[in-house]
Amino acid sequence: MGHKVIAFALLVYAGSVGAHPIDESKVIDLTYAFDEHTIYWPTAKPFHMEIVSSAKTAGGYWYAANNICLAEHGGTHMDAPIHFAEGKRAADEVPIQQLIGPAVVVDVHTQAAADADYRLTVADLTAWEKKHGRIPKGALVVMFSGWGTRWPDKKLSLGTEQAGDVENLHFPGFSREAAEFLVSQREIDGIGVDTPSIDYGQSKDFIVHQIVNGANMPGLENIANLEKLPPTGATLIALPMKIARGSGGPARIIAVLP
């Protein structure tokens, strides 16, 4: 709970005597911009923007406004528990406290470079703990695969650039065993990845989604700039769009460095 209090304190300019403003140099944006290049699941509708106005009005002032249409699951976003678990929390029901916590960054970019279908293992998690201590309570455990260097190339990020093609998806994710370990043996708040899914590309049963969402925990996908975070010490803050009854939604994710 201490990390959550610290995070809130950092993000508010307090008016009391002795309060200090946030050190903006320690804030890292972990979010990709949403545009026509944003990567979505091959079966999802891509981002579309309709320009309503982008001109000076008859009154002489500038006015810009747009309509946007986008799938819940694409770009940097949150999977709400209801995404793969009937009766669990929808996007608007996920407590904001569950989306703020110590960032546990598990680096598997070497393994992922050698195997696009790599799945983060329990051994990867225990190796992290040997170096940095037990995964803290309320942590958001994120996999750093190095996949961010492939954004926004759909072929490199997904394994395919064909709409509807779910047979040729290749990217790293969490293993079933790692998800079970985190949910049953560590008191985490959720997991995240720098790839399109917390399950690896060739998954057919989306078992990691089932396990994590089944525990009423969110998943964060397509997180940007993870190479800028240390393995431990940063606070991750995810602010997804609060969609009533939503199965997820676009998110602005940031981290505050120690």
C-alpha positions as CSV (number, residue, x, y, z in Angstrom):
1,M,0.0,0.0,0.0
2,G,3.0,2.3,0.6
3,H,3.8,2.4,-3.1
4,K,0.3,3.4,-4.0
5,V,0.3,6.3,-1.5
6,I,3.7,7.5,-2.8
7,A,2.4,7.4,-6.3
8,F,-0.7,9.5,-5.5
9,A,1.5,11.9,-3.6
10,L,3.8,12.3,-6.5
11,L,1.0,13.1,-8.9
12,V,-0.6,15.8,-6.8
13,Y,0.9,19.3,-6.2
14,A,0.2,19.5,-2.5
15,G,-0.4,22.9,-0.9
16,S,1.0,22.2,2.5
17,V,4.2,23.7,3.8
18,G,7.3,21.7,2.8
19,A,5.5,19.8,0.0
20,H,7.6,19.3,-3.2
21,P,6.3,19.2,-6.8
22,I,6.7,16.1,-8.9
23,D,10.1,15.6,-10.5
24,E,8.9,15.5,-14.1
25,S,12.2,14.0,-15.3
26,K,11.3,10.8,-13.5
27,V,8.0,10.3,-15.2
28,I,8.1,7.8,-18.2
29,D,5.3,7.5,-20.7
30,L,4.7,3.9,-21.4
31,T,1.9,4.5,-23.9
32,Y,1.8,4.3,-27.7
33,A,-0.2,7.0,-29.6
34,F,-3.4,5.9,-31.1
35,D,-3.6,6.4,-34.9
36,E,-3.9,4.6,-38.2
37,H,-0.7,2.6,-37.4
38,T,-1.9,1.3,-34.0
39,I,-1.7,-2.5,-33.8
40,Y,-4.9,-4.4,-33.1
41,W,-5.8,-8.0,-33.0
42,P,-6.2,-9.3,-36.6
43,T,-10.0,-9.8,-36.1
44,A,-10.6,-6.4,-34.4
45,K,-11.6,-3.1,-36.1
46,P,-8.6,-0.7,-36.4
47,F,-8.5,2.8,-35.1
48,H,-10.4,5.3,-37.3
49,M,-10.6,9.1,-36.9
50,E,-13.2,11.3,-38.6
51,I,-12.3,14.9,-38.7
52,V,-15.4,17.0,-37.7
53,S,-13.6,20.3,-37.8
54,S,-10.1,21.6,-38.3
55,A,-10.5,25.2,-39.3
56,K,-11.3,28.7,-38.3
57,T,-14.9,29.3,-37.7
58,A,-17.1,32.1,-39.1
59,G,-16.5,33.7,-35.8
60,G,-12.8,33.9,-36.4
61,Y,-11.6,31.4,-33.8
62,W,-10.0,28.1,-34.4
63,Y,-12.0,24.9,-33.7
64,A,-10.8,21.3,-33.9
65,A,-12.9,18.2,-33.1
66,N,-13.0,14.6,-34.2
67,N,-15.0,11.5,-33.9
68,I,-13.0,8.3,-33.2
69,C,-13.9,4.6,-33.5
70,L,-11.7,1.9,-32.0
71,A,-11.8,-1.6,-30.6
72,E,-11.3,-2.0,-26.8
73,H,-8.4,-4.2,-27.3
74,G,-5.6,-2.6,-29.3
75,G,-2.6,-0.4,-28.8
76,T,-1.7,0.2,-25.2
77,H,-4.7,-1.1,-23.3
78,M,-6.1,-2.9,-20.3
79,D,-7.9,-6.3,-20.4
80,A,-10.5,-6.2,-17.7
81,P,-11.1,-9.4,-15.8
82,I,-14.5,-9.9,-17.6
83,H,-12.5,-10.3,-20.8
84,F,-11.9,-14.0,-20.1
85,A,-13.8,-14.6,-16.9
86,E,-17.6,-14.6,-16.7
87,G,-18.9,-12.5,-13.8
88,K,-15.7,-10.8,-13.0
89,R,-15.0,-7.1,-13.0
90,A,-15.7,-5.0,-16.1
91,A,-13.5,-2.1,-17.1
92,D,-15.4,0.5,-15.0
93,E,-15.3,-1.9,-12.0
94,V,-11.5,-2.4,-11.8
95,P,-10.4,-0.5,-8.7
96,I,-7.9,2.3,-9.5
97,Q,-5.8,1.0,-6.6
98,Q,-5.3,-2.3,-8.6
99,L,-3.8,-0.3,-11.5
100,I,-1.1,1.5,-9.4
101,G,1.8,-0.4,-7.8
102,P,5.4,-1.4,-7.8
103,A,6.7,-2.3,-11.2
104,V,8.4,-5.6,-11.3
105,V,10.1,-5.7,-14.7
106,V,11.2,-9.2,-15.7
107,D,13.8,-9.0,-18.6
108,V,13.5,-11.9,-21.1
109,H,14.5,-10.0,-24.2
110,T,17.5,-12.3,-24.9
111,Q,15.2,-15.4,-24.7
112,A,12.6,-13.7,-26.9
113,A,15.1,-12.7,-29.5
114,A,16.0,-16.4,-29.9
115,D,12.4,-17.6,-29.8
116,A,9.4,-15.5,-30.9
117,D,7.1,-17.9,-29.1
118,Y,8.9,-17.6,-25.8
119,R,6.9,-17.9,-22.7
120,L,8.1,-16.3,-19.5
121,T,8.7,-19.0,-16.9
122,V,8.6,-19.5,-13.2
123,A,12.4,-19.8,-13.3
124,D,12.5,-16.3,-14.8
125,L,10.4,-15.0,-11.9
126,T,12.5,-16.8,-9.2
127,A,15.7,-15.6,-10.9
128,W,14.4,-12.0,-10.6
129,E,13.6,-12.6,-6.9
130,K,17.1,-13.9,-6.3
131,K,18.5,-10.6,-7.5
132,H,15.9,-8.2,-6.1
133,G,13.9,-9.9,-3.4
134,R,10.5,-11.3,-3.2
135,I,7.9,-9.8,-5.6
136,P,6.2,-7.2,-3.4
137,K,2.5,-7.2,-2.5
138,G,0.4,-5.2,-4.9
139,A,3.0,-5.4,-7.7
140,L,2.3,-5.2,-11.4
141,V,4.6,-7.8,-13.0
142,V,5.5,-6.9,-16.5
143,M,7.5,-8.8,-19.1
144,F,10.1,-6.9,-21.0
145,S,10.7,-8.9,-24.3
146,G,12.2,-6.1,-26.3
147,W,9.1,-6.2,-28.7
148,G,8.8,-2.5,-28.5
149,T,11.5,-2.1,-31.1
150,R,9.1,-3.7,-33.6
151,W,6.3,-1.2,-33.1
152,P,4.3,-0.2,-35.2
153,D,5.3,-2.9,-37.8
154,K,2.4,-5.4,-37.8
155,K,4.4,-8.1,-39.4
156,L,7.2,-7.9,-36.9
157,S,5.0,-7.3,-33.9
158,L,2.3,-9.9,-34.6
159,G,3.9,-12.3,-37.0
160,T,1.3,-11.4,-39.7
161,E,-0.1,-8.3,-41.3
162,Q,-3.1,-9.9,-42.8
163,A,-6.5,-8.9,-41.4
164,G,-8.2,-11.9,-39.8
165,D,-5.1,-14.1,-39.7
166,V,-4.9,-15.6,-36.3
167,E,-3.0,-18.7,-37.3
168,N,0.4,-17.1,-37.9
169,L,0.7,-15.0,-34.7
170,H,4.2,-15.1,-33.1
171,F,5.2,-13.1,-30.1
172,P,6.2,-13.8,-26.5
173,G,3.9,-14.0,-23.5
174,F,3.6,-15.5,-20.0
175,S,3.5,-19.2,-19.5
176,R,0.6,-21.0,-17.8
177,E,2.9,-22.0,-14.9
178,A,4.1,-18.4,-14.4
179,A,0.6,-17.1,-14.3
180,E,-0.5,-19.8,-11.8
181,F,2.6,-19.0,-9.7
182,L,1.9,-15.3,-9.5
183,V,-1.8,-15.7,-8.9
184,S,-1.5,-18.4,-6.2
185,Q,1.8,-17.7,-4.5
186,R,2.4,-14.0,-4.8
187,E,0.0,-11.1,-3.9
188,I,0.1,-9.2,-7.2
189,D,-2.4,-6.8,-8.6
190,G,-1.9,-7.7,-12.3
191,I,0.5,-8.4,-15.1
192,G,1.6,-6.7,-18.3
193,V,3.6,-7.2,-21.5
194,D,5.2,-5.2,-24.2
195,T,3.6,-7.5,-26.8
196,P,0.0,-7.7,-28.1
197,S,-1.1,-10.3,-25.6
198,I,-0.3,-11.7,-22.2
199,D,-0.6,-15.1,-23.9
200,Y,2.0,-16.0,-26.5
201,G,0.9,-15.7,-30.1
202,Q,0.3,-19.3,-30.9
203,S,-2.0,-19.8,-27.8
204,K,-5.4,-21.3,-28.7
205,D,-6.9,-21.5,-25.2
206,F,-5.6,-18.1,-23.9
207,I,-4.9,-19.9,-20.6
208,V,-3.0,-17.0,-19.1
209,H,-6.0,-14.7,-19.7
210,Q,-8.2,-17.3,-18.1
211,I,-6.0,-17.6,-15.0
212,V,-5.2,-13.9,-14.5
213,N,-8.7,-12.6,-15.4
214,G,-10.2,-15.5,-13.4
215,A,-8.5,-14.2,-10.3
216,N,-10.2,-10.8,-11.0
217,M,-6.9,-9.2,-12.1
218,P,-6.4,-7.0,-15.1
219,G,-3.8,-7.5,-17.8
220,L,-1.9,-4.7,-19.6
221,E,-0.8,-5.1,-23.2
222,N,1.4,-3.3,-25.7
223,I,3.2,-1.3,-22.9
224,A,5.8,1.0,-24.5
225,N,9.3,2.0,-23.4
226,L,9.9,-0.8,-20.9
227,E,13.6,-0.6,-21.6
228,K,13.6,2.7,-19.7
229,L,12.5,1.1,-16.4
230,P,14.7,-0.5,-13.9
231,P,14.0,-4.1,-12.8
232,T,12.6,-2.8,-9.5
233,G,11.9,0.6,-7.8
234,A,9.6,2.3,-10.3
235,T,5.9,2.8,-9.6
236,L,3.6,1.9,-12.5
237,I,0.3,3.8,-13.0
238,A,-2.3,2.6,-15.6
239,L,-5.3,4.8,-16.3
240,P,-7.6,2.9,-18.7
241,M,-10.7,4.4,-20.3
242,K,-13.6,3.9,-17.8
243,I,-16.0,2.0,-20.1
244,A,-19.2,0.9,-18.4
245,R,-19.6,-2.9,-18.8
246,G,-16.4,-2.8,-21.0
247,S,-14.2,-5.8,-21.4
248,G,-11.2,-3.5,-21.5
249,G,-10.1,-0.2,-22.9
250,P,-7.3,2.1,-24.2
251,A,-5.0,3.1,-21.4
252,R,-2.5,5.9,-20.6
253,I,0.2,4.1,-18.7
254,I,3.1,5.9,-17.0
255,A,5.8,5.0,-14.6
256,V,7.5,7.1,-11.9
257,L,11.2,6.2,-11.5
258,P,12.7,5.9,-8.0
